[in-house]
Amino acid sequence: MPRIFVTRRIPERGLRLLYDAFGEENVSVAPQEDAMERAALLEAVRGIDGLLSILTETIDGEVLDAAGPQLQIVANYAVGYNNIDVAAATQRRVAVTNTPGVLTETTADLAWALLMAAARRLGESERLLRAGRWAGWGPMLFLGVDVHGKTLGIFGMGRIGQAMARRASGFDMRVLYTDAARLSAEQEAALNATYVDKATLLAESDFVSIHCPLTPETRHAFGAAEFTAMKKTAVLVNSARGPVVDEAALARALQDGEIFAAGLDVFEDEPQIHPDLLDCQNAVLIPHLGSASQETRSRMAEIAATNIIARLNGRTPPNCVNPEIL
């Protein structure tokens, strides 16, 4: 019977599928709540046939070799899979899968919440209130910026970027976007979105929301030059991948008033945050919660488990990102 290892406890729906398919005695789940220590991960994967990994674990050639030649699949519990060396997996004929689609709307909800919170200075004002320093209503107290009727710039118009564009319509916003691949005219019309280059996006947007994948081309796509090019009243939102933004440069831009505020769900070196960014009161910072709803995380667990079950039963996993190995 195949052996499965899960690097962190996931919602019961996914675990139950694995238990029913392979028996509880053949499914091991790491007991810790945080990312696994490297040595523990290398030891735990020995002899397994399937690995269900979390985005915080780096799965490279060393881990794949530690598992052994019988390893058939690494199922990532995330839509992104930059934590996995896909080339190394492909070389060893190990399938790599992800959980696309299911978290689109939930992540867009979270990105919109960050946009609103940063625009209206909710983090700053709540901290003041909880500290017992609120002296009452004031005409100049925590003045934010309006969202309705403004211009939303979307950097990366995939599923989540398009979901943000749909939300913007309810706020009567103008939508600009840039992406490596332009949408069809029909899609642009449906979303009321206009394709522009990056320079135009930065210059004209009141809100810039990042929804691109992390690639060598997008790493630090937002740095000092980009923040200088944005409006001083602009708000930056990142719910994609942390290294797309240069955190040190963002901290300087926030401190110097080059942009108004930022809302971040992801960071360059998670769980570490640049100390200068922590000092920025005009930054809303939350711990990578994009898909963190009960419904979505359970569905992600189900999809990851289904990918493993399919592969270990000789079928094509539904969400394989390296199908050339099959």
N, C-alpha and C positions, 0 to 999 in steps of 0.2 A: 504493500500500500504506500502511495506517495507520502512524503513528509513535507509539511508546510511550516514556515516560520514567519511570524508577524512581528515587526519591529516595535510596535506600540499597540496598546489596546485600542481597538476601533469600535464603533457602535455594534451592538449585539446582532443586528440584522446580517451583517457581513460575516461575523464569526459563526453564526448559526448555519449559514450556507456551507461554510468550510467544514464544520463539524458533521453536518449531515452527509456531505460528499465523501469525507475521508476518515471520519471518526475523531472524536475529541483527543484520543491518545496520540494521534498523528499530526495534530495542529498545536504548535507551541506559540505562545504570545509573551513577548518580553514584559516583565512586570512594572518597569519604571515608567514614570510619566513624562520624562524628558528624553531628548535624543540619546541614543545609545552611545556609550563610549566605544571608541574604535576597536579596542582589543576584545571587548565583549561581543561586538557585532561579528568580528572575524571568527570567533569561537562558536557563536550561536548558529551560523549558517552552514557549518560543516555537515555534509551529507544530505542536505535538503533538496527537494525537487522543485519547490515553488517558494518564492520570497514575496511577501507583501510588504512593501517599503513605504515609509513616510517621507515627505519632502525634505525633512531635516537630516536624513541619513545619506551620506555619499556612497553610491554603489558604483565602484570602479572595477578595474581588472583584478585588483587584489582581492576584493570581496568575492567576485565571481569565481576566481581560482580557489579561494578558501572553501567555497560551497562545493566545488567538485564538478566533474563532467556530467553528472546526472541532472544538474540544475536546468530546468526548461523554461522558466519564466520569472521575470521580475515585474510584479504588478504594482505600479506606483499609485498611492492614495492621493492623487492630485491631478489636475489637468496639465500642469507643467511637469517636465521631467528633466530639467537641467541638472538635477542631482545625480542623474544616472549617465554613465559613459555608454551611450547607445552604440557607438562604434565598437567598443570592447565587447559588449553583449552580442552584437551581430557577428563579430569574429568567432565567438564561441557558440553561435547558433542558439542564443538565449533570447526568447521573445521579451520585448519590453512593451508594457501597456500603460495606459493612463485612464482618467475618468472624465472625458470631455463632455461638454454640453450641460451636464446636470447642475453645475454651479453658476451658470451664466447669470440668471436673474438674481440669485442671492448675492453674488459678488457685486453686481451693478447696484443693488439696494444699498450695500455697504459703502460703495464708492460715492453714491449720492448722499448718504448720511455724512460722510466725511466732508464733502463739498459744502453741505449746509452748515455743518458744525464750524468749519473754518471760516466760512463767510460771515456767520453771525456771532463768532467769538464765544461759542458755547463752553469750550474747555476753560478759557480764562475766567469767564463769569461764574461758572460753577465752582471753581477753586476758591474764588473770593467769597462766595456765599458760604461754602462749607467751612471756611476758615473763620467765620463769624465777623467778617469785615464789611458786610453790606450795610450801608448807612441809610438805604432807602433810594427811591427812584430819583434819577437825575437826568436832565436833558442831554448830557454829553457822556452818559455812562455806557461804555462798551459799544461804541458805534461800529457796526459792521458794514458790509456792502450787500446791496440787493442781489438776488439771484434772478428773479423774474425779469424777462425782457433783455437779458444780457446775452453775450456770445460765449458759447461753450466750444472749446477746441479739444478734439479727441485725437490723441496720438496712438494710433493703432485701432483700426476699424474692423476687428474681428467680432466674434459673438458678443463679448461683453461691451465693447465699444458701441456696437449697434444698439444694445440694450440701454446704454446711457443716452444715446441719441433719442430713443423713444421716450425716455423719461423727460428729456429736455423739452419735448413738445408740450407737456403739461404746464411748463413754466414760460411758455411763449418765447423760447430762446432761439437765437440764430445758432446753427450748428456748422462748424468747420471741422474738417478732418484731414489727416494725412496718414498714408499707409504705403507700404511697399507695393501693394496691389490695389488699384482703384476699383470701387464698386461699379456695378452696372448702372446705367442711367435710370433704370426702373427702381433699383435699390436706393439710389440717391434721392429720387423723387419721393419714395415711400417714407424715407427718414427725414426728408427736408434738409439734407446735408450737402454741403458744398466741399468739393475736393480742392485743397490748396497745398502749397509747399510748406515746409517746416517754418521758414522765415515768416510767411504770412500768418500762419497759425499762431506763432509766438507774439507777433506784433498786434494782432487784432482780437485775441481772445481775452475775455475777462476771467475765464476759468479754463485751465488746461488739465485734462484728465488722461492719465497714462494707462494704456491697455495693450501694450505691445509685448511680445515674448522677449526673453533675455537671449540675445545673440551677441557675437563679437561686435556687430555693427550698432547695437542698441545700448551696450554697456557705457554708462556715463553719457548717454544721449542728452541728458539735462545737466549742464554744468554752469560755470560762471558766465560764459558767453550767452547761454540761453536765458538765464535769469536777467541779465542786463537787457536783453531784447524784449522781455515781457513788460507789460504795463506795471506801474508801481501799485496799482490797485488790484492786480491779478492774484488769483489763488491757484496753487498747484495741488493736484490730487494724484497720489500714486497707490494703486491697489494691484499692480501687476507684479513686478519683481524689483527688489530693492536696489540692485546695482545699476539699474537704468538711471538712477539719480546719484550724482556726486553729493553725498551728505554734507561734507565739509563746505562745499560751495553753496549748498542750499542754506546752511546755517548762517553763513556770512550774508547771503542775500536777504534773509529774514531779519537779521540783526541790523542791517544797514538800510532797511526800508526799500530795497530794490523790488520786492514783491510784497503783497499785503499779508498773505498767510499761506499755510500749507496743511494738508491733511494726508497723513501717511499710515498705511497699514503694513508696509513691507520695508525692509531695511537692508543695507549693504552686507552686513556681517551678523545676521541674526543668530542669537538673540541680543548681541551687543548693539548699542546705539551710539552714534557719535556724541561725545559729551557736550559739544557746542550746540547740537540740535536739542538736547534735553533742556538746555537753558533758554530755548526760544519759546516764550509764552504764546506766540502767535502760530505755533505748530500744534496741531491735534495729532497725537501719536497713539496708535492702538496696536496690540500685539498679534498681527497677522490673522485677522478674523474674517477675511473675505467670504469664505464658504461656511462660516460657523453658525449655521442654523441646524436645529435638530433634524429637520426633514432632509436637508441637503447632505449633511454629513452621513446620515444613514444610507442615503441613496449612493453616495460615493463608496461606502463600504460594500454595498451590494454589487456595484459594478466591478470593483477590484476583485472581489471573491469570484464573481462570474467569469472574469478573464482567466483566473487561475484554474477554475474547474474546467473550462473549455480546453485550455492548453493541455492539461494533464490527462484529459480524456480523448486526446487525439484530434480535437477540433480547432478551428481557427479562432483565436481570441477576438471578441468583438471590437476591441480598441487597441489593436497592435500598431505600434509606431515604426516598427522595422519588419514589415511583412515579407521582405525579401528572404528572410530565413526560413519561411514556411514552405 
